[in-house]
Amino acid sequence: LSNALYDSPRIGKPAQITADQRAKITALACSEPPLGHQRWTLRLLAERVVELDLVEEISHETVRTILKKTS
């Protein structure tokens, strides 16, 4: 019974991006794109997130995963 009540440690790397950071990335994706661009690209979003010091580093694929989970 005690095995059913408690999870064993999970394998894999723990999440590096907090829920607050995810929300800010999603909000940025919904904002106006930078001048000279019609829309945000994943790479542009990743660069801007780092420029805004929301995270130290992030890949465009991580941005894609974050946005995919919110849709």
C-alpha positions as CSV (number, residue, x, y, z in Angstrom):
1,L,0.0,0.0,0.0
2,S,2.8,2.4,0.8
3,N,4.3,1.9,-2.7
4,A,1.0,3.1,-4.2
5,L,0.8,6.2,-2.1
6,Y,4.3,7.6,-2.9
7,D,5.9,8.1,-6.3
8,S,9.5,7.0,-6.8
9,P,11.9,9.6,-8.2
10,R,11.3,10.4,-11.9
11,I,14.0,9.9,-14.5
12,G,15.1,12.8,-16.7
13,K,16.2,16.3,-16.2
14,P,13.9,18.6,-14.1
15,A,12.2,21.5,-15.8
16,Q,14.4,24.6,-16.1
17,I,11.7,27.0,-17.2
18,T,9.2,28.1,-14.5
19,A,5.5,28.6,-15.0
20,D,6.0,32.4,-14.8
21,Q,8.6,32.3,-17.5
22,R,6.4,30.2,-19.7
23,A,3.6,32.7,-19.3
24,K,5.9,35.6,-20.2
25,I,7.1,33.8,-23.3
26,T,3.5,33.1,-24.4
27,A,2.6,36.7,-23.8
28,L,5.6,37.8,-25.9
29,A,4.5,35.5,-28.7
30,C,1.1,37.2,-28.7
31,S,2.5,40.7,-28.8
32,E,3.4,42.8,-31.9
33,P,6.4,41.4,-33.7
34,P,9.6,43.5,-34.0
35,L,9.8,46.2,-36.7
36,G,10.6,44.7,-40.1
37,H,8.9,41.4,-39.3
38,Q,5.3,40.4,-40.0
39,R,5.2,37.8,-37.3
40,W,7.3,36.2,-34.6
41,T,9.5,33.3,-35.5
42,L,10.7,30.8,-32.9
43,R,14.3,32.0,-33.3
44,L,13.2,35.7,-32.9
45,L,11.3,34.8,-29.8
46,A,14.2,32.8,-28.3
47,E,16.6,35.7,-29.0
48,R,14.2,38.3,-27.5
49,V,13.5,36.2,-24.4
50,V,17.3,36.1,-23.7
51,E,17.6,39.8,-24.4
52,L,14.8,40.6,-21.9
53,D,16.7,38.4,-19.3
54,L,13.7,36.1,-18.8
55,V,16.1,33.2,-19.0
56,E,19.9,32.9,-19.4
57,E,19.5,30.8,-22.6
58,I,16.8,29.0,-24.5
59,S,16.6,27.2,-27.8
60,H,13.9,27.9,-30.4
61,E,12.8,24.2,-30.0
62,T,12.1,24.9,-26.3
63,V,10.1,27.9,-27.3
64,R,8.1,25.7,-29.7
65,T,7.4,23.2,-27.0
66,I,6.2,26.0,-24.6
67,L,3.9,27.5,-27.3
68,K,2.6,24.1,-28.4
69,K,1.5,23.3,-24.8
70,T,-0.5,26.5,-24.6
71,S,-2.5,26.0,-27.8
